[in-house]
Amino acid sequence: MSPNQEPGRLFLFFSVNGSGFFAGIAEMMSIVNVDEQCRFWSQSKWVGKFQIKWHYVKDVRNSNLRHIRSEANENKPVTNSRDAVEVTPFENGIEFIKVFHHAKLETSVFDDFEHYERRENDPNLNVQ
């Protein structure tokens, strides 16, 4: 980006590994403050904190998005992405958002809260 160019908007696409779904889209609303830590990460490799604005929270099946590929990830489908992989070119990111926008809301991560709350409060349900 040139010094006179305005920064663009950054959208984050969230999925849960092994779920078969993308779970939501949020927009990054602040820079990363590396001096603040979040203690809820299961891995210590994540550093810092930033603000986001949720645009969509719903489950969208990977099969609806598999046709979108990312040049930044060896032209693999976006459904084969790892953490922090950029979706390129720009038009592919726009296509991802359009598919998400038009997908019918059937389930979302919010539907699972009750299940995990029960599991956390009942030691018999916590058996792996």
N, C-alpha and C positions, 0 to 999 in steps of 0.2 A: 504494500500500500504506500502510495506517495504521501509526503508530509501534508499536502493540501486536501487529501481525500478523506471524506467522512468514513468512520468505521461502519461496517455493516451490522446487521442483526445476526445473532448466533442462536440457532435452535438446537436443542438437545433431544435426541430420540431415545426413549427409554424402553428397555426390554428386560425380561427376567430369563436368565440362562436356562435353557431346557424347557421353557414353558410353551414354545410354539407360537408366541404372541409378542407384539410390541405393545407396551402398556400406556404410553403417553408421549406427548410432545410438550416441552417447556422452552421458554426463551430465557437466555442468560441476561440478567438486568443490571449486573454490576461486575466490576473487575474482581479477580480472585484476591482475597485478603489472606496471604500466607501466614500472617501472624495469629490468626484464629484457627483453632482446631475443633473438629467435631469428633466426639467420642463414640459415635454409634457405628462407625465403619468396622467391618469384620477383619479388614486387612489394613495394616498401618501404612500402605504405600500412598494413600490419598492424603494430601496436605492442603489446608486452607479452606476457605468458606466463601461463597458468593450467593447472591440473591437470584431467584428465578421467578418467572411468572408462568403458571400452567395454562396452556391453551387447550389441550385435550387430555383427558384421562379416560381411556377405554381400551379394551382389548381388541387388537386388530390382528387377525391370523397372518402368520408369516406367508402363507400361500397367496395372500392378496398383495404382498410386497416383493415377492421373490423375483419378479420381472425387472425390478429396479437394481441396477448395478452401480458399483462405485469404482471409478478409475483409481482412486487413492488406495484401494484395497485389492489390487491385482485384477480389477474388473469382476470381482466376485459379487454375487447378490448381496444386497444390504442385510439380508437375513443371516449371512455368514460373517458378520462384522464382530470385532472384539471391542473392548472398551476404548473409547476416544478415537474411533476411526471416522475420518471425514467422509461425507458423501459428496462425491464429485462426478461430473461437473455440476454446476449450480442447478441446471434444469432437472437433474435427477433428484436433488433435494426438494425442489418444488413439486415434482411428481409424487414424492413420498408424502408430503403434506396434503396434497390433493386427495390421495387415496385415503389417508387418515380422516380427512374432513368428511368424505362421502360415505365412509364405512358406518353401518348401522351399529348403534350402541346396544350390545347384548349383555356383556359382562365387563367388569373393570376390577382393578386391584382392590377397590373399596368393598367388593363383594366378599373378599377373603378375610377381611379384618375380624369378623365374628369368629371364624374358624380358628385363626391364630390366637385370638384372645382366649377362647375356650381351651385351646391346647396349652397355653401358657399357665392358665389357672388350674388345670387338672393334670397332675403328674402322670396319671395312667395314659393320657393321650400323647405324652411326650416321648413315648417309646419309639425308637427308630427301627 
